[in-house]
Amino acid sequence: MNRTRPKASSTSPTRVAGCLLTIWLLVFHPGVPYAQERFLRELPVGLDWIILPEDNPVTPEKVDLGHKLFFDARLSRDNSVRCATCHDPAQGWANDKAFSVGVEGRQTTRNTPSIVNAGLHRSWFWDGRAKSLEEQALDPIENRDEMDMTLPELVERLEAIPGYRQLFSQAFEDGITPANIGKALAAFQRTIVAGETPYDQMRHGNANALTPQMTRGATVFFKTANCFNCHITKFLHDHSFHNLGVDWDKDLPGFGHPDPGRYNLTGREEDRGKFRTPMLRDLDRTAPYMHDGSLKTLEEVVEFYNKGGNPNPYQDHRLRPLNLTAQEKADLVHFLKEGLRSKDYPEIGEPELP
């Protein structure tokens, strides 16, 4: 999920709120595993704005098919890499490497982000090049450093598997197509939703949700350090892109010095070195951090911001040295780890493959 491949998108997203009753009814379908039933039935309070495209409504058949495709290494050229290779459920639906490894041991060029709550995004990948989750789902399949399959070849491979022919015919009127592969994978990913955190519970009226140290850390987050400038209150995400200067002093494989980030997509000089703001829930499950995986712990992340990032000509003007005390840094890390940790995390097991 790392090389730039801009694509057009005609998807018109709508809020899931207007579809909740329909989604709730889906849980009675016997083909949907329990974990997906739970997340299809009731999205956690505060995370109920999952975006659904008009041309890909969620159905149990699509979710079941996408679940299988996500865990199937036959989507890669040499049958060695699956979506779950990089997005490992046991590692926060990401992995513990700075850069993931694809077919034939090829290394990717950006850190793998978690796909938990991916349905809340408005663009995907670090540079925002995908405009829908359906588009995002197909990119790693075609990416030479990841799965290295052309979509026509993948359609031909899946057509040769009777079980997939049946599953696609149940989920889509037109059977196995590249678009339907993306739609099934996206439908499954939209069910990977984390539950409420103590922070969410506090926002919705539980005055005792945060411990004293979490409360102190939240004060640092929202006041002293002004983290909320980019990590806004509901989503902890501003759906935008910023230059922090993370890799400004490094040479990166595939990009040189430094990674141009969103500039590769827009060609605008002011976008050089900009990357998408990540969501912050369940951060402690997804180390290492930043687009280059260069920061191994949340303590290192806080220290990076405390010093004001890496200055460069394009750095976001809101970054500045924070001069936090040792106690403030410890409290902020505690809030990020515990105050933003979901109490009900999506633990979806491996399916039986056709």
Number of C-alpha atoms within 10 A of each C-alpha: 28 22 20 18 14 15 12 10 11 9 16 11 15 14 14 18 14 9 13 16 12 15 20 16 12 19 21 11 12 10 13 21 17 12 15 23 22 16 20 25 18 16 21 16 14 15 18 16 17 21 20 24 19 12 11 17 14 23 19 23 22 26 27 21 25 25 27 20 25 22 21 22 17 17 27 24 20 14 12 16 23 23 22 18 20 24 22 17 21 15 15 22 22 24 24 20 18 22 21 23 18 23 20 14 11 14 17 21 21 23 25 29 26 23 19 23 20 21 24 20 22 17 20 22 23 24 26 23 22 23 19 27 27 23 23 22 23 22 25 22 24 21 21 21 21 29 28 20 21 17 18 10 13 21 16 12 13 20 17 11 11 10 13 20 15 14 19 23 14 14 21 15 9 10 17 21 18 15 13 21 23 22 29 28 26 28 26 23 23 23 26 23 27 21 21 21 24 21 24 24 17 15 15 12 9 12 10 11 18 21 14 11 19 23 19 18 25 23 17 20 22 15 12 14 23 15 18 14 15 18 20 14 15 12 19 18 20 19 19 16 20 20 28 24 22 24 21 19 12 11 12 15 13 12 12 10 13 17 26 21 23 26 17 20 16 14 11 10 12 14 21 23 27 25 25 22 20 23 22 15 25 21 21 19 17 21 24 26 23 23 25 18 19 18 19 16 16 19 14 15 17 21 18 16 19 18 15 18 22 17 18 14 11 16 22 17 11 13 19 15 14 15 15 18 10 9 12 19 20 17 22 27 25 20 25 23 19 22 26 21 23 20 13 12 18 22 15 15 12 13 15 9 12 15
